């Protein structure tokens, strides 16, 4: 990609193999272990999950006050102020020592952090400019800049490029734990489970701390081993000191409870996370969806309205739209879908690639053929479970159930205990007339979390009842 940035743009434009450890194996002692990505959240920085993003890291969204006219919350402003201070310090240093390649790399990483905190992908080109300048000064003997470019590529969902950059960094410094984290994230999204397994194990060997533990926990979750995932995330929580890291771990523990339909446990974790760091916004999403599941629709709508005002993510807009539609407010729901589309456009305008969100938007707008086309294109880039599930559901919506079935099965191939995956598979089997298989998978979805979606939860309960699932 050719940079259209001058040094002035980058500098001044800113909006206010050792021996393997047994750490993981103490928890996962049975079977072959494969690891996966923890995309996003306060610690790792990219996160993709239930929707390909379970935190304010990605998919990137519409920018804050400057773009939307909406003031950010004090908590978001505080985090942005800290990242902004890091940018200021780096810029001051570079005015004095413009050839300091290490500080150029640090500046690029600070821009990337600012993008994560503010949901403003317009920081991505600035990050790219600073990191590329570091490479120009030092050459490829520069693992920090290479790792930063890999993290940037992950944030933009260019996972193949991220893996390539991480491997470049590791060729220079094979003990670069952060590069293994970038590589793990990328390979997971690309569907290379074996490669991701090796990368995260090496990261655990080098730095058995918060980032590696949370990645390992997420992998166990993807394999349906939720108790072990909870054990590792609890260990990560015990290692956490910074309030943002504590909040992040609490959110992930809440998500594990949510996936098992334990509304009380999930709400307790989200609440404890907010007590640690009121500014960790995914916790607000967690509490809003628990409120919706409990039938507290007014509180849930208020929660989503406040959340999307301070963090305008496409995923949050779409969740809010689903809740509005379920509450009988289709006009307001359509408005949120339109905002999600605007946020998605801003992401792609700044180098992002995300046909998965594009497919979700198309489905929300009733454009089923476009949803199939976009999900197919995303599947051609990466064989991640969420992509398989999205493609299956788009095909189902377009009346192509025979083709959809294989993708729905691939979504759960690793063993994930995911009510949405099981619901989609069961509905596709039902459409194909396989009552026995549909009954099994709809029952599985009911046993996991019948409240997984304000729109699809009632459909699940109705279909399960019709199939004789109690």
GIKAZI-V758828 format. One record per run of one state. SS is the DSSP state (H for helix, E for strand, C for the rest). FROM is the first residue (numbers start at 0). LEN is the number of residues. If there is no record, write none. Layout:
SS | FROM | LEN
SS | FROM | LEN
This chain:
C | 0 | 6
H | 6 | 6
C | 12 | 28
H | 40 | 4
C | 44 | 10
E | 54 | 1
C | 55 | 2
E | 57 | 1
C | 58 | 6
H | 64 | 4
C | 68 | 5
H | 73 | 23
C | 96 | 4
H | 100 | 18
C | 118 | 4
H | 122 | 16
C | 138 | 4
H | 142 | 13
C | 155 | 3
H | 158 | 14
C | 172 | 4
H | 176 | 14
C | 190 | 2
H | 192 | 14
C | 206 | 3
H | 209 | 13
C | 222 | 3
H | 225 | 14
C | 239 | 3
H | 242 | 17
C | 259 | 3
H | 262 | 14
C | 276 | 5
H | 281 | 12
C | 293 | 3
H | 296 | 14
C | 310 | 3
H | 313 | 13
C | 326 | 3
H | 329 | 20
C | 349 | 5
H | 354 | 10
C | 364 | 3
H | 367 | 14
C | 381 | 3
H | 384 | 13
C | 397 | 3
H | 400 | 11
C | 411 | 7
H | 418 | 13
C | 431 | 3
H | 434 | 15
C | 449 | 6
H | 455 | 11
C | 466 | 4
